[in-house]
Amino acid sequence: MEKNLKRELLDKDRAYVWHPFTQMKDYANRDHVLIEKAEGLFLYDADGRRYYDTVSSWWCNLHGHGHPRIKAAIRDQLDAFDHVMFSGLTHAPGIELAEQLVRLTPEGLTRVFYSDNGSTAVEVALKMSFQYWQHTGRTEKTTFAYLDGSYHGDTLGAVSVGGVDRYHALFRPLLFHGHRLPAPDLRQARTAGADGEREVAARALAAVRELFEQKGDTIAGLIVEPMLQGAGGMIMTPSAYLQGVRELCSRYGVHLIADEVATGFGRTGVMFACEHAGVSPDILCLSKGLTAGVMPLAATLCREELYAAFYDDDAAKTFFHGHSFTGNPVACAVALASLRLFEEERVLERAQATIAALADALRGLARLPHVAHVRQLGLVAAFDLYLDAERRQPFPPERRIGAAMYEAGFEEGLILRPLGDTLYYWLPLCAKPDDVRDIAARTERALRRVLS
Ligand SMILES: Cc1ncc(COP(=O)(O)O)c(C=O)c1O
């Protein structure tokens, strides 16, 4: 990009734009990276510098940027028609996508309710669950249970079931009351391997059981991020926990709401993270990868029993919820194109070699000083940085190690976006083993620079 144009844009960025999750004062004397092009696994800035998109553009992108089949789906749908309302009208992309989602998601989910982002997918789930109990005479079921460290979005309903104090505590006066449960964080295992997993799951499940025994009659649903709590710090959780909460939710009549906004569509090595545990939720939230990370769209799926409780001659039993862009046809067409790619290009099968290469690369990174708790689930990997990794002594916060790694990442051609002192990759499914090896080598250089 021409230098003057770049300067002009960045000045206007500073003059007019308020970026999300950003302390804008951090940018008082420096610029945001201005992206001019995105192709495959890479983003290019206005100076032509290339960066690996190791976080898949906020955990969204699946098949790489600018995939020709995705672009063609957008063009074709725009040639047919653009946005139309989805209440009182319907359209082929919305219908066909719903059919595919019911086919692909864990068994028992039969109905698809569209919205347009991850937070709204969660809002829909919470309201759907709440209203179900109102319709079925269990009007005392009005609260939700959620986990420590959980993140379900930034709208107030989603924040009410959020467990990351740094983001959520300030808003408590605005939120509805919920029950916060301990997270089955695998880092807390006292023994390695399967025994440690069982122990972590059992401890966290005991808290769920106790809560349900005492208050299950008043709880509408329990919301979880299956297998992997993302924004809370890339907390990986045992499959036995998911199986356990499934069993407890069924026993105590509490909806199990699986938020797969981040984990859905292959990121964890299987299509949906619930599959790792062979578990089917009552309500499932999807977004991000739903459109291969290209268009805003979300879907909340539920069991027929929930849908049936709203299906009535009584208009008051309508689910009064909707968004302007609910079921946007262009987004639905893109989602269908992405699902076709999964099948035709055997995307999940091919990703397995990359997942193995990632495991291998992590073994190398695990040997570096200051690195601990190296963990992986499919194409997601994370590790924590400590001043003294052996004693788990953290860096003093003022060293802002995460922020320093973010900067060092740019120098090494990587978009890294650490969560505090936790560094992670959230790789697109199109990443190849060689890419992973290159990303790990660049990360190692960035680590050495920041930590030496
Ligand atoms: C598990 C989970 N749920 C919900 C959301 C919210 O999605 P959105 O940012 O599209 O509102 C996120 C976003 O990161 C997420 O990770």
Ligand as a Chemical Component Dictionary entry (heavy atoms), coordinates in Angstrom:
data_LIG
# 
_chem_comp.id                   LIG 
_chem_comp.type                 NON-POLYMER 
_chem_comp.pdbx_formal_charge   0 
_chem_comp.three_letter_code    LIG 
# 
loop_
_chem_comp_atom.comp_id 
_chem_comp_atom.atom_id 
_chem_comp_atom.alt_atom_id 
_chem_comp_atom.type_symbol 
_chem_comp_atom.charge 
_chem_comp_atom.model_Cartn_x 
_chem_comp_atom.model_Cartn_y 
_chem_comp_atom.model_Cartn_z 
_chem_comp_atom.pdbx_ordinal 
LIG C1 C1 C 0 -17.239 -20.612 23.669 1  
LIG C2 C2 C 0 -17.686 -19.284 23.159 2  
LIG N1 N1 N 0 -18.972 -18.960 23.213 3  
LIG C3 C3 C 0 -19.444 -17.792 22.759 4  
LIG C4 C4 C 0 -18.585 -16.865 22.216 5  
LIG C5 C5 C 0 -19.109 -15.538 21.736 6  
LIG O1 O1 O 0 -19.079 -15.453 20.366 7  
LIG P1 P1 P 0 -19.159 -14.033 19.636 8  
LIG O2 O2 O 0 -17.859 -13.357 19.887 9  
LIG O3 O3 O 0 -19.378 -14.374 18.195 10 
LIG O4 O4 O 0 -20.307 -13.299 20.231 11 
LIG C6 C6 C 0 -17.224 -17.157 22.125 12 
LIG C7 C7 C 0 -16.289 -16.181 21.549 13 
LIG O5 O5 O 0 -15.093 -16.307 21.616 14 
LIG C8 C8 C 0 -16.754 -18.400 22.623 15 
LIG O6 O6 O 0 -15.461 -18.718 22.607 16 
# 
loop_
_chem_comp_bond.comp_id 
_chem_comp_bond.atom_id_1 
_chem_comp_bond.atom_id_2 
_chem_comp_bond.value_order 
_chem_comp_bond.pdbx_ordinal 
LIG C1 C2 SING 1  
LIG C2 N1 SING 2  
LIG C2 C8 DOUB 3  
LIG N1 C3 DOUB 4  
LIG C3 C4 SING 5  
LIG C4 C5 SING 6  
LIG C4 C6 DOUB 7  
LIG C5 O1 SING 8  
LIG O1 P1 SING 9  
LIG P1 O2 DOUB 10 
LIG P1 O3 SING 11 
LIG P1 O4 SING 12 
LIG C6 C7 SING 13 
LIG C6 C8 SING 14 
LIG C7 O5 DOUB 15 
LIG C8 O6 SING 16 
# 
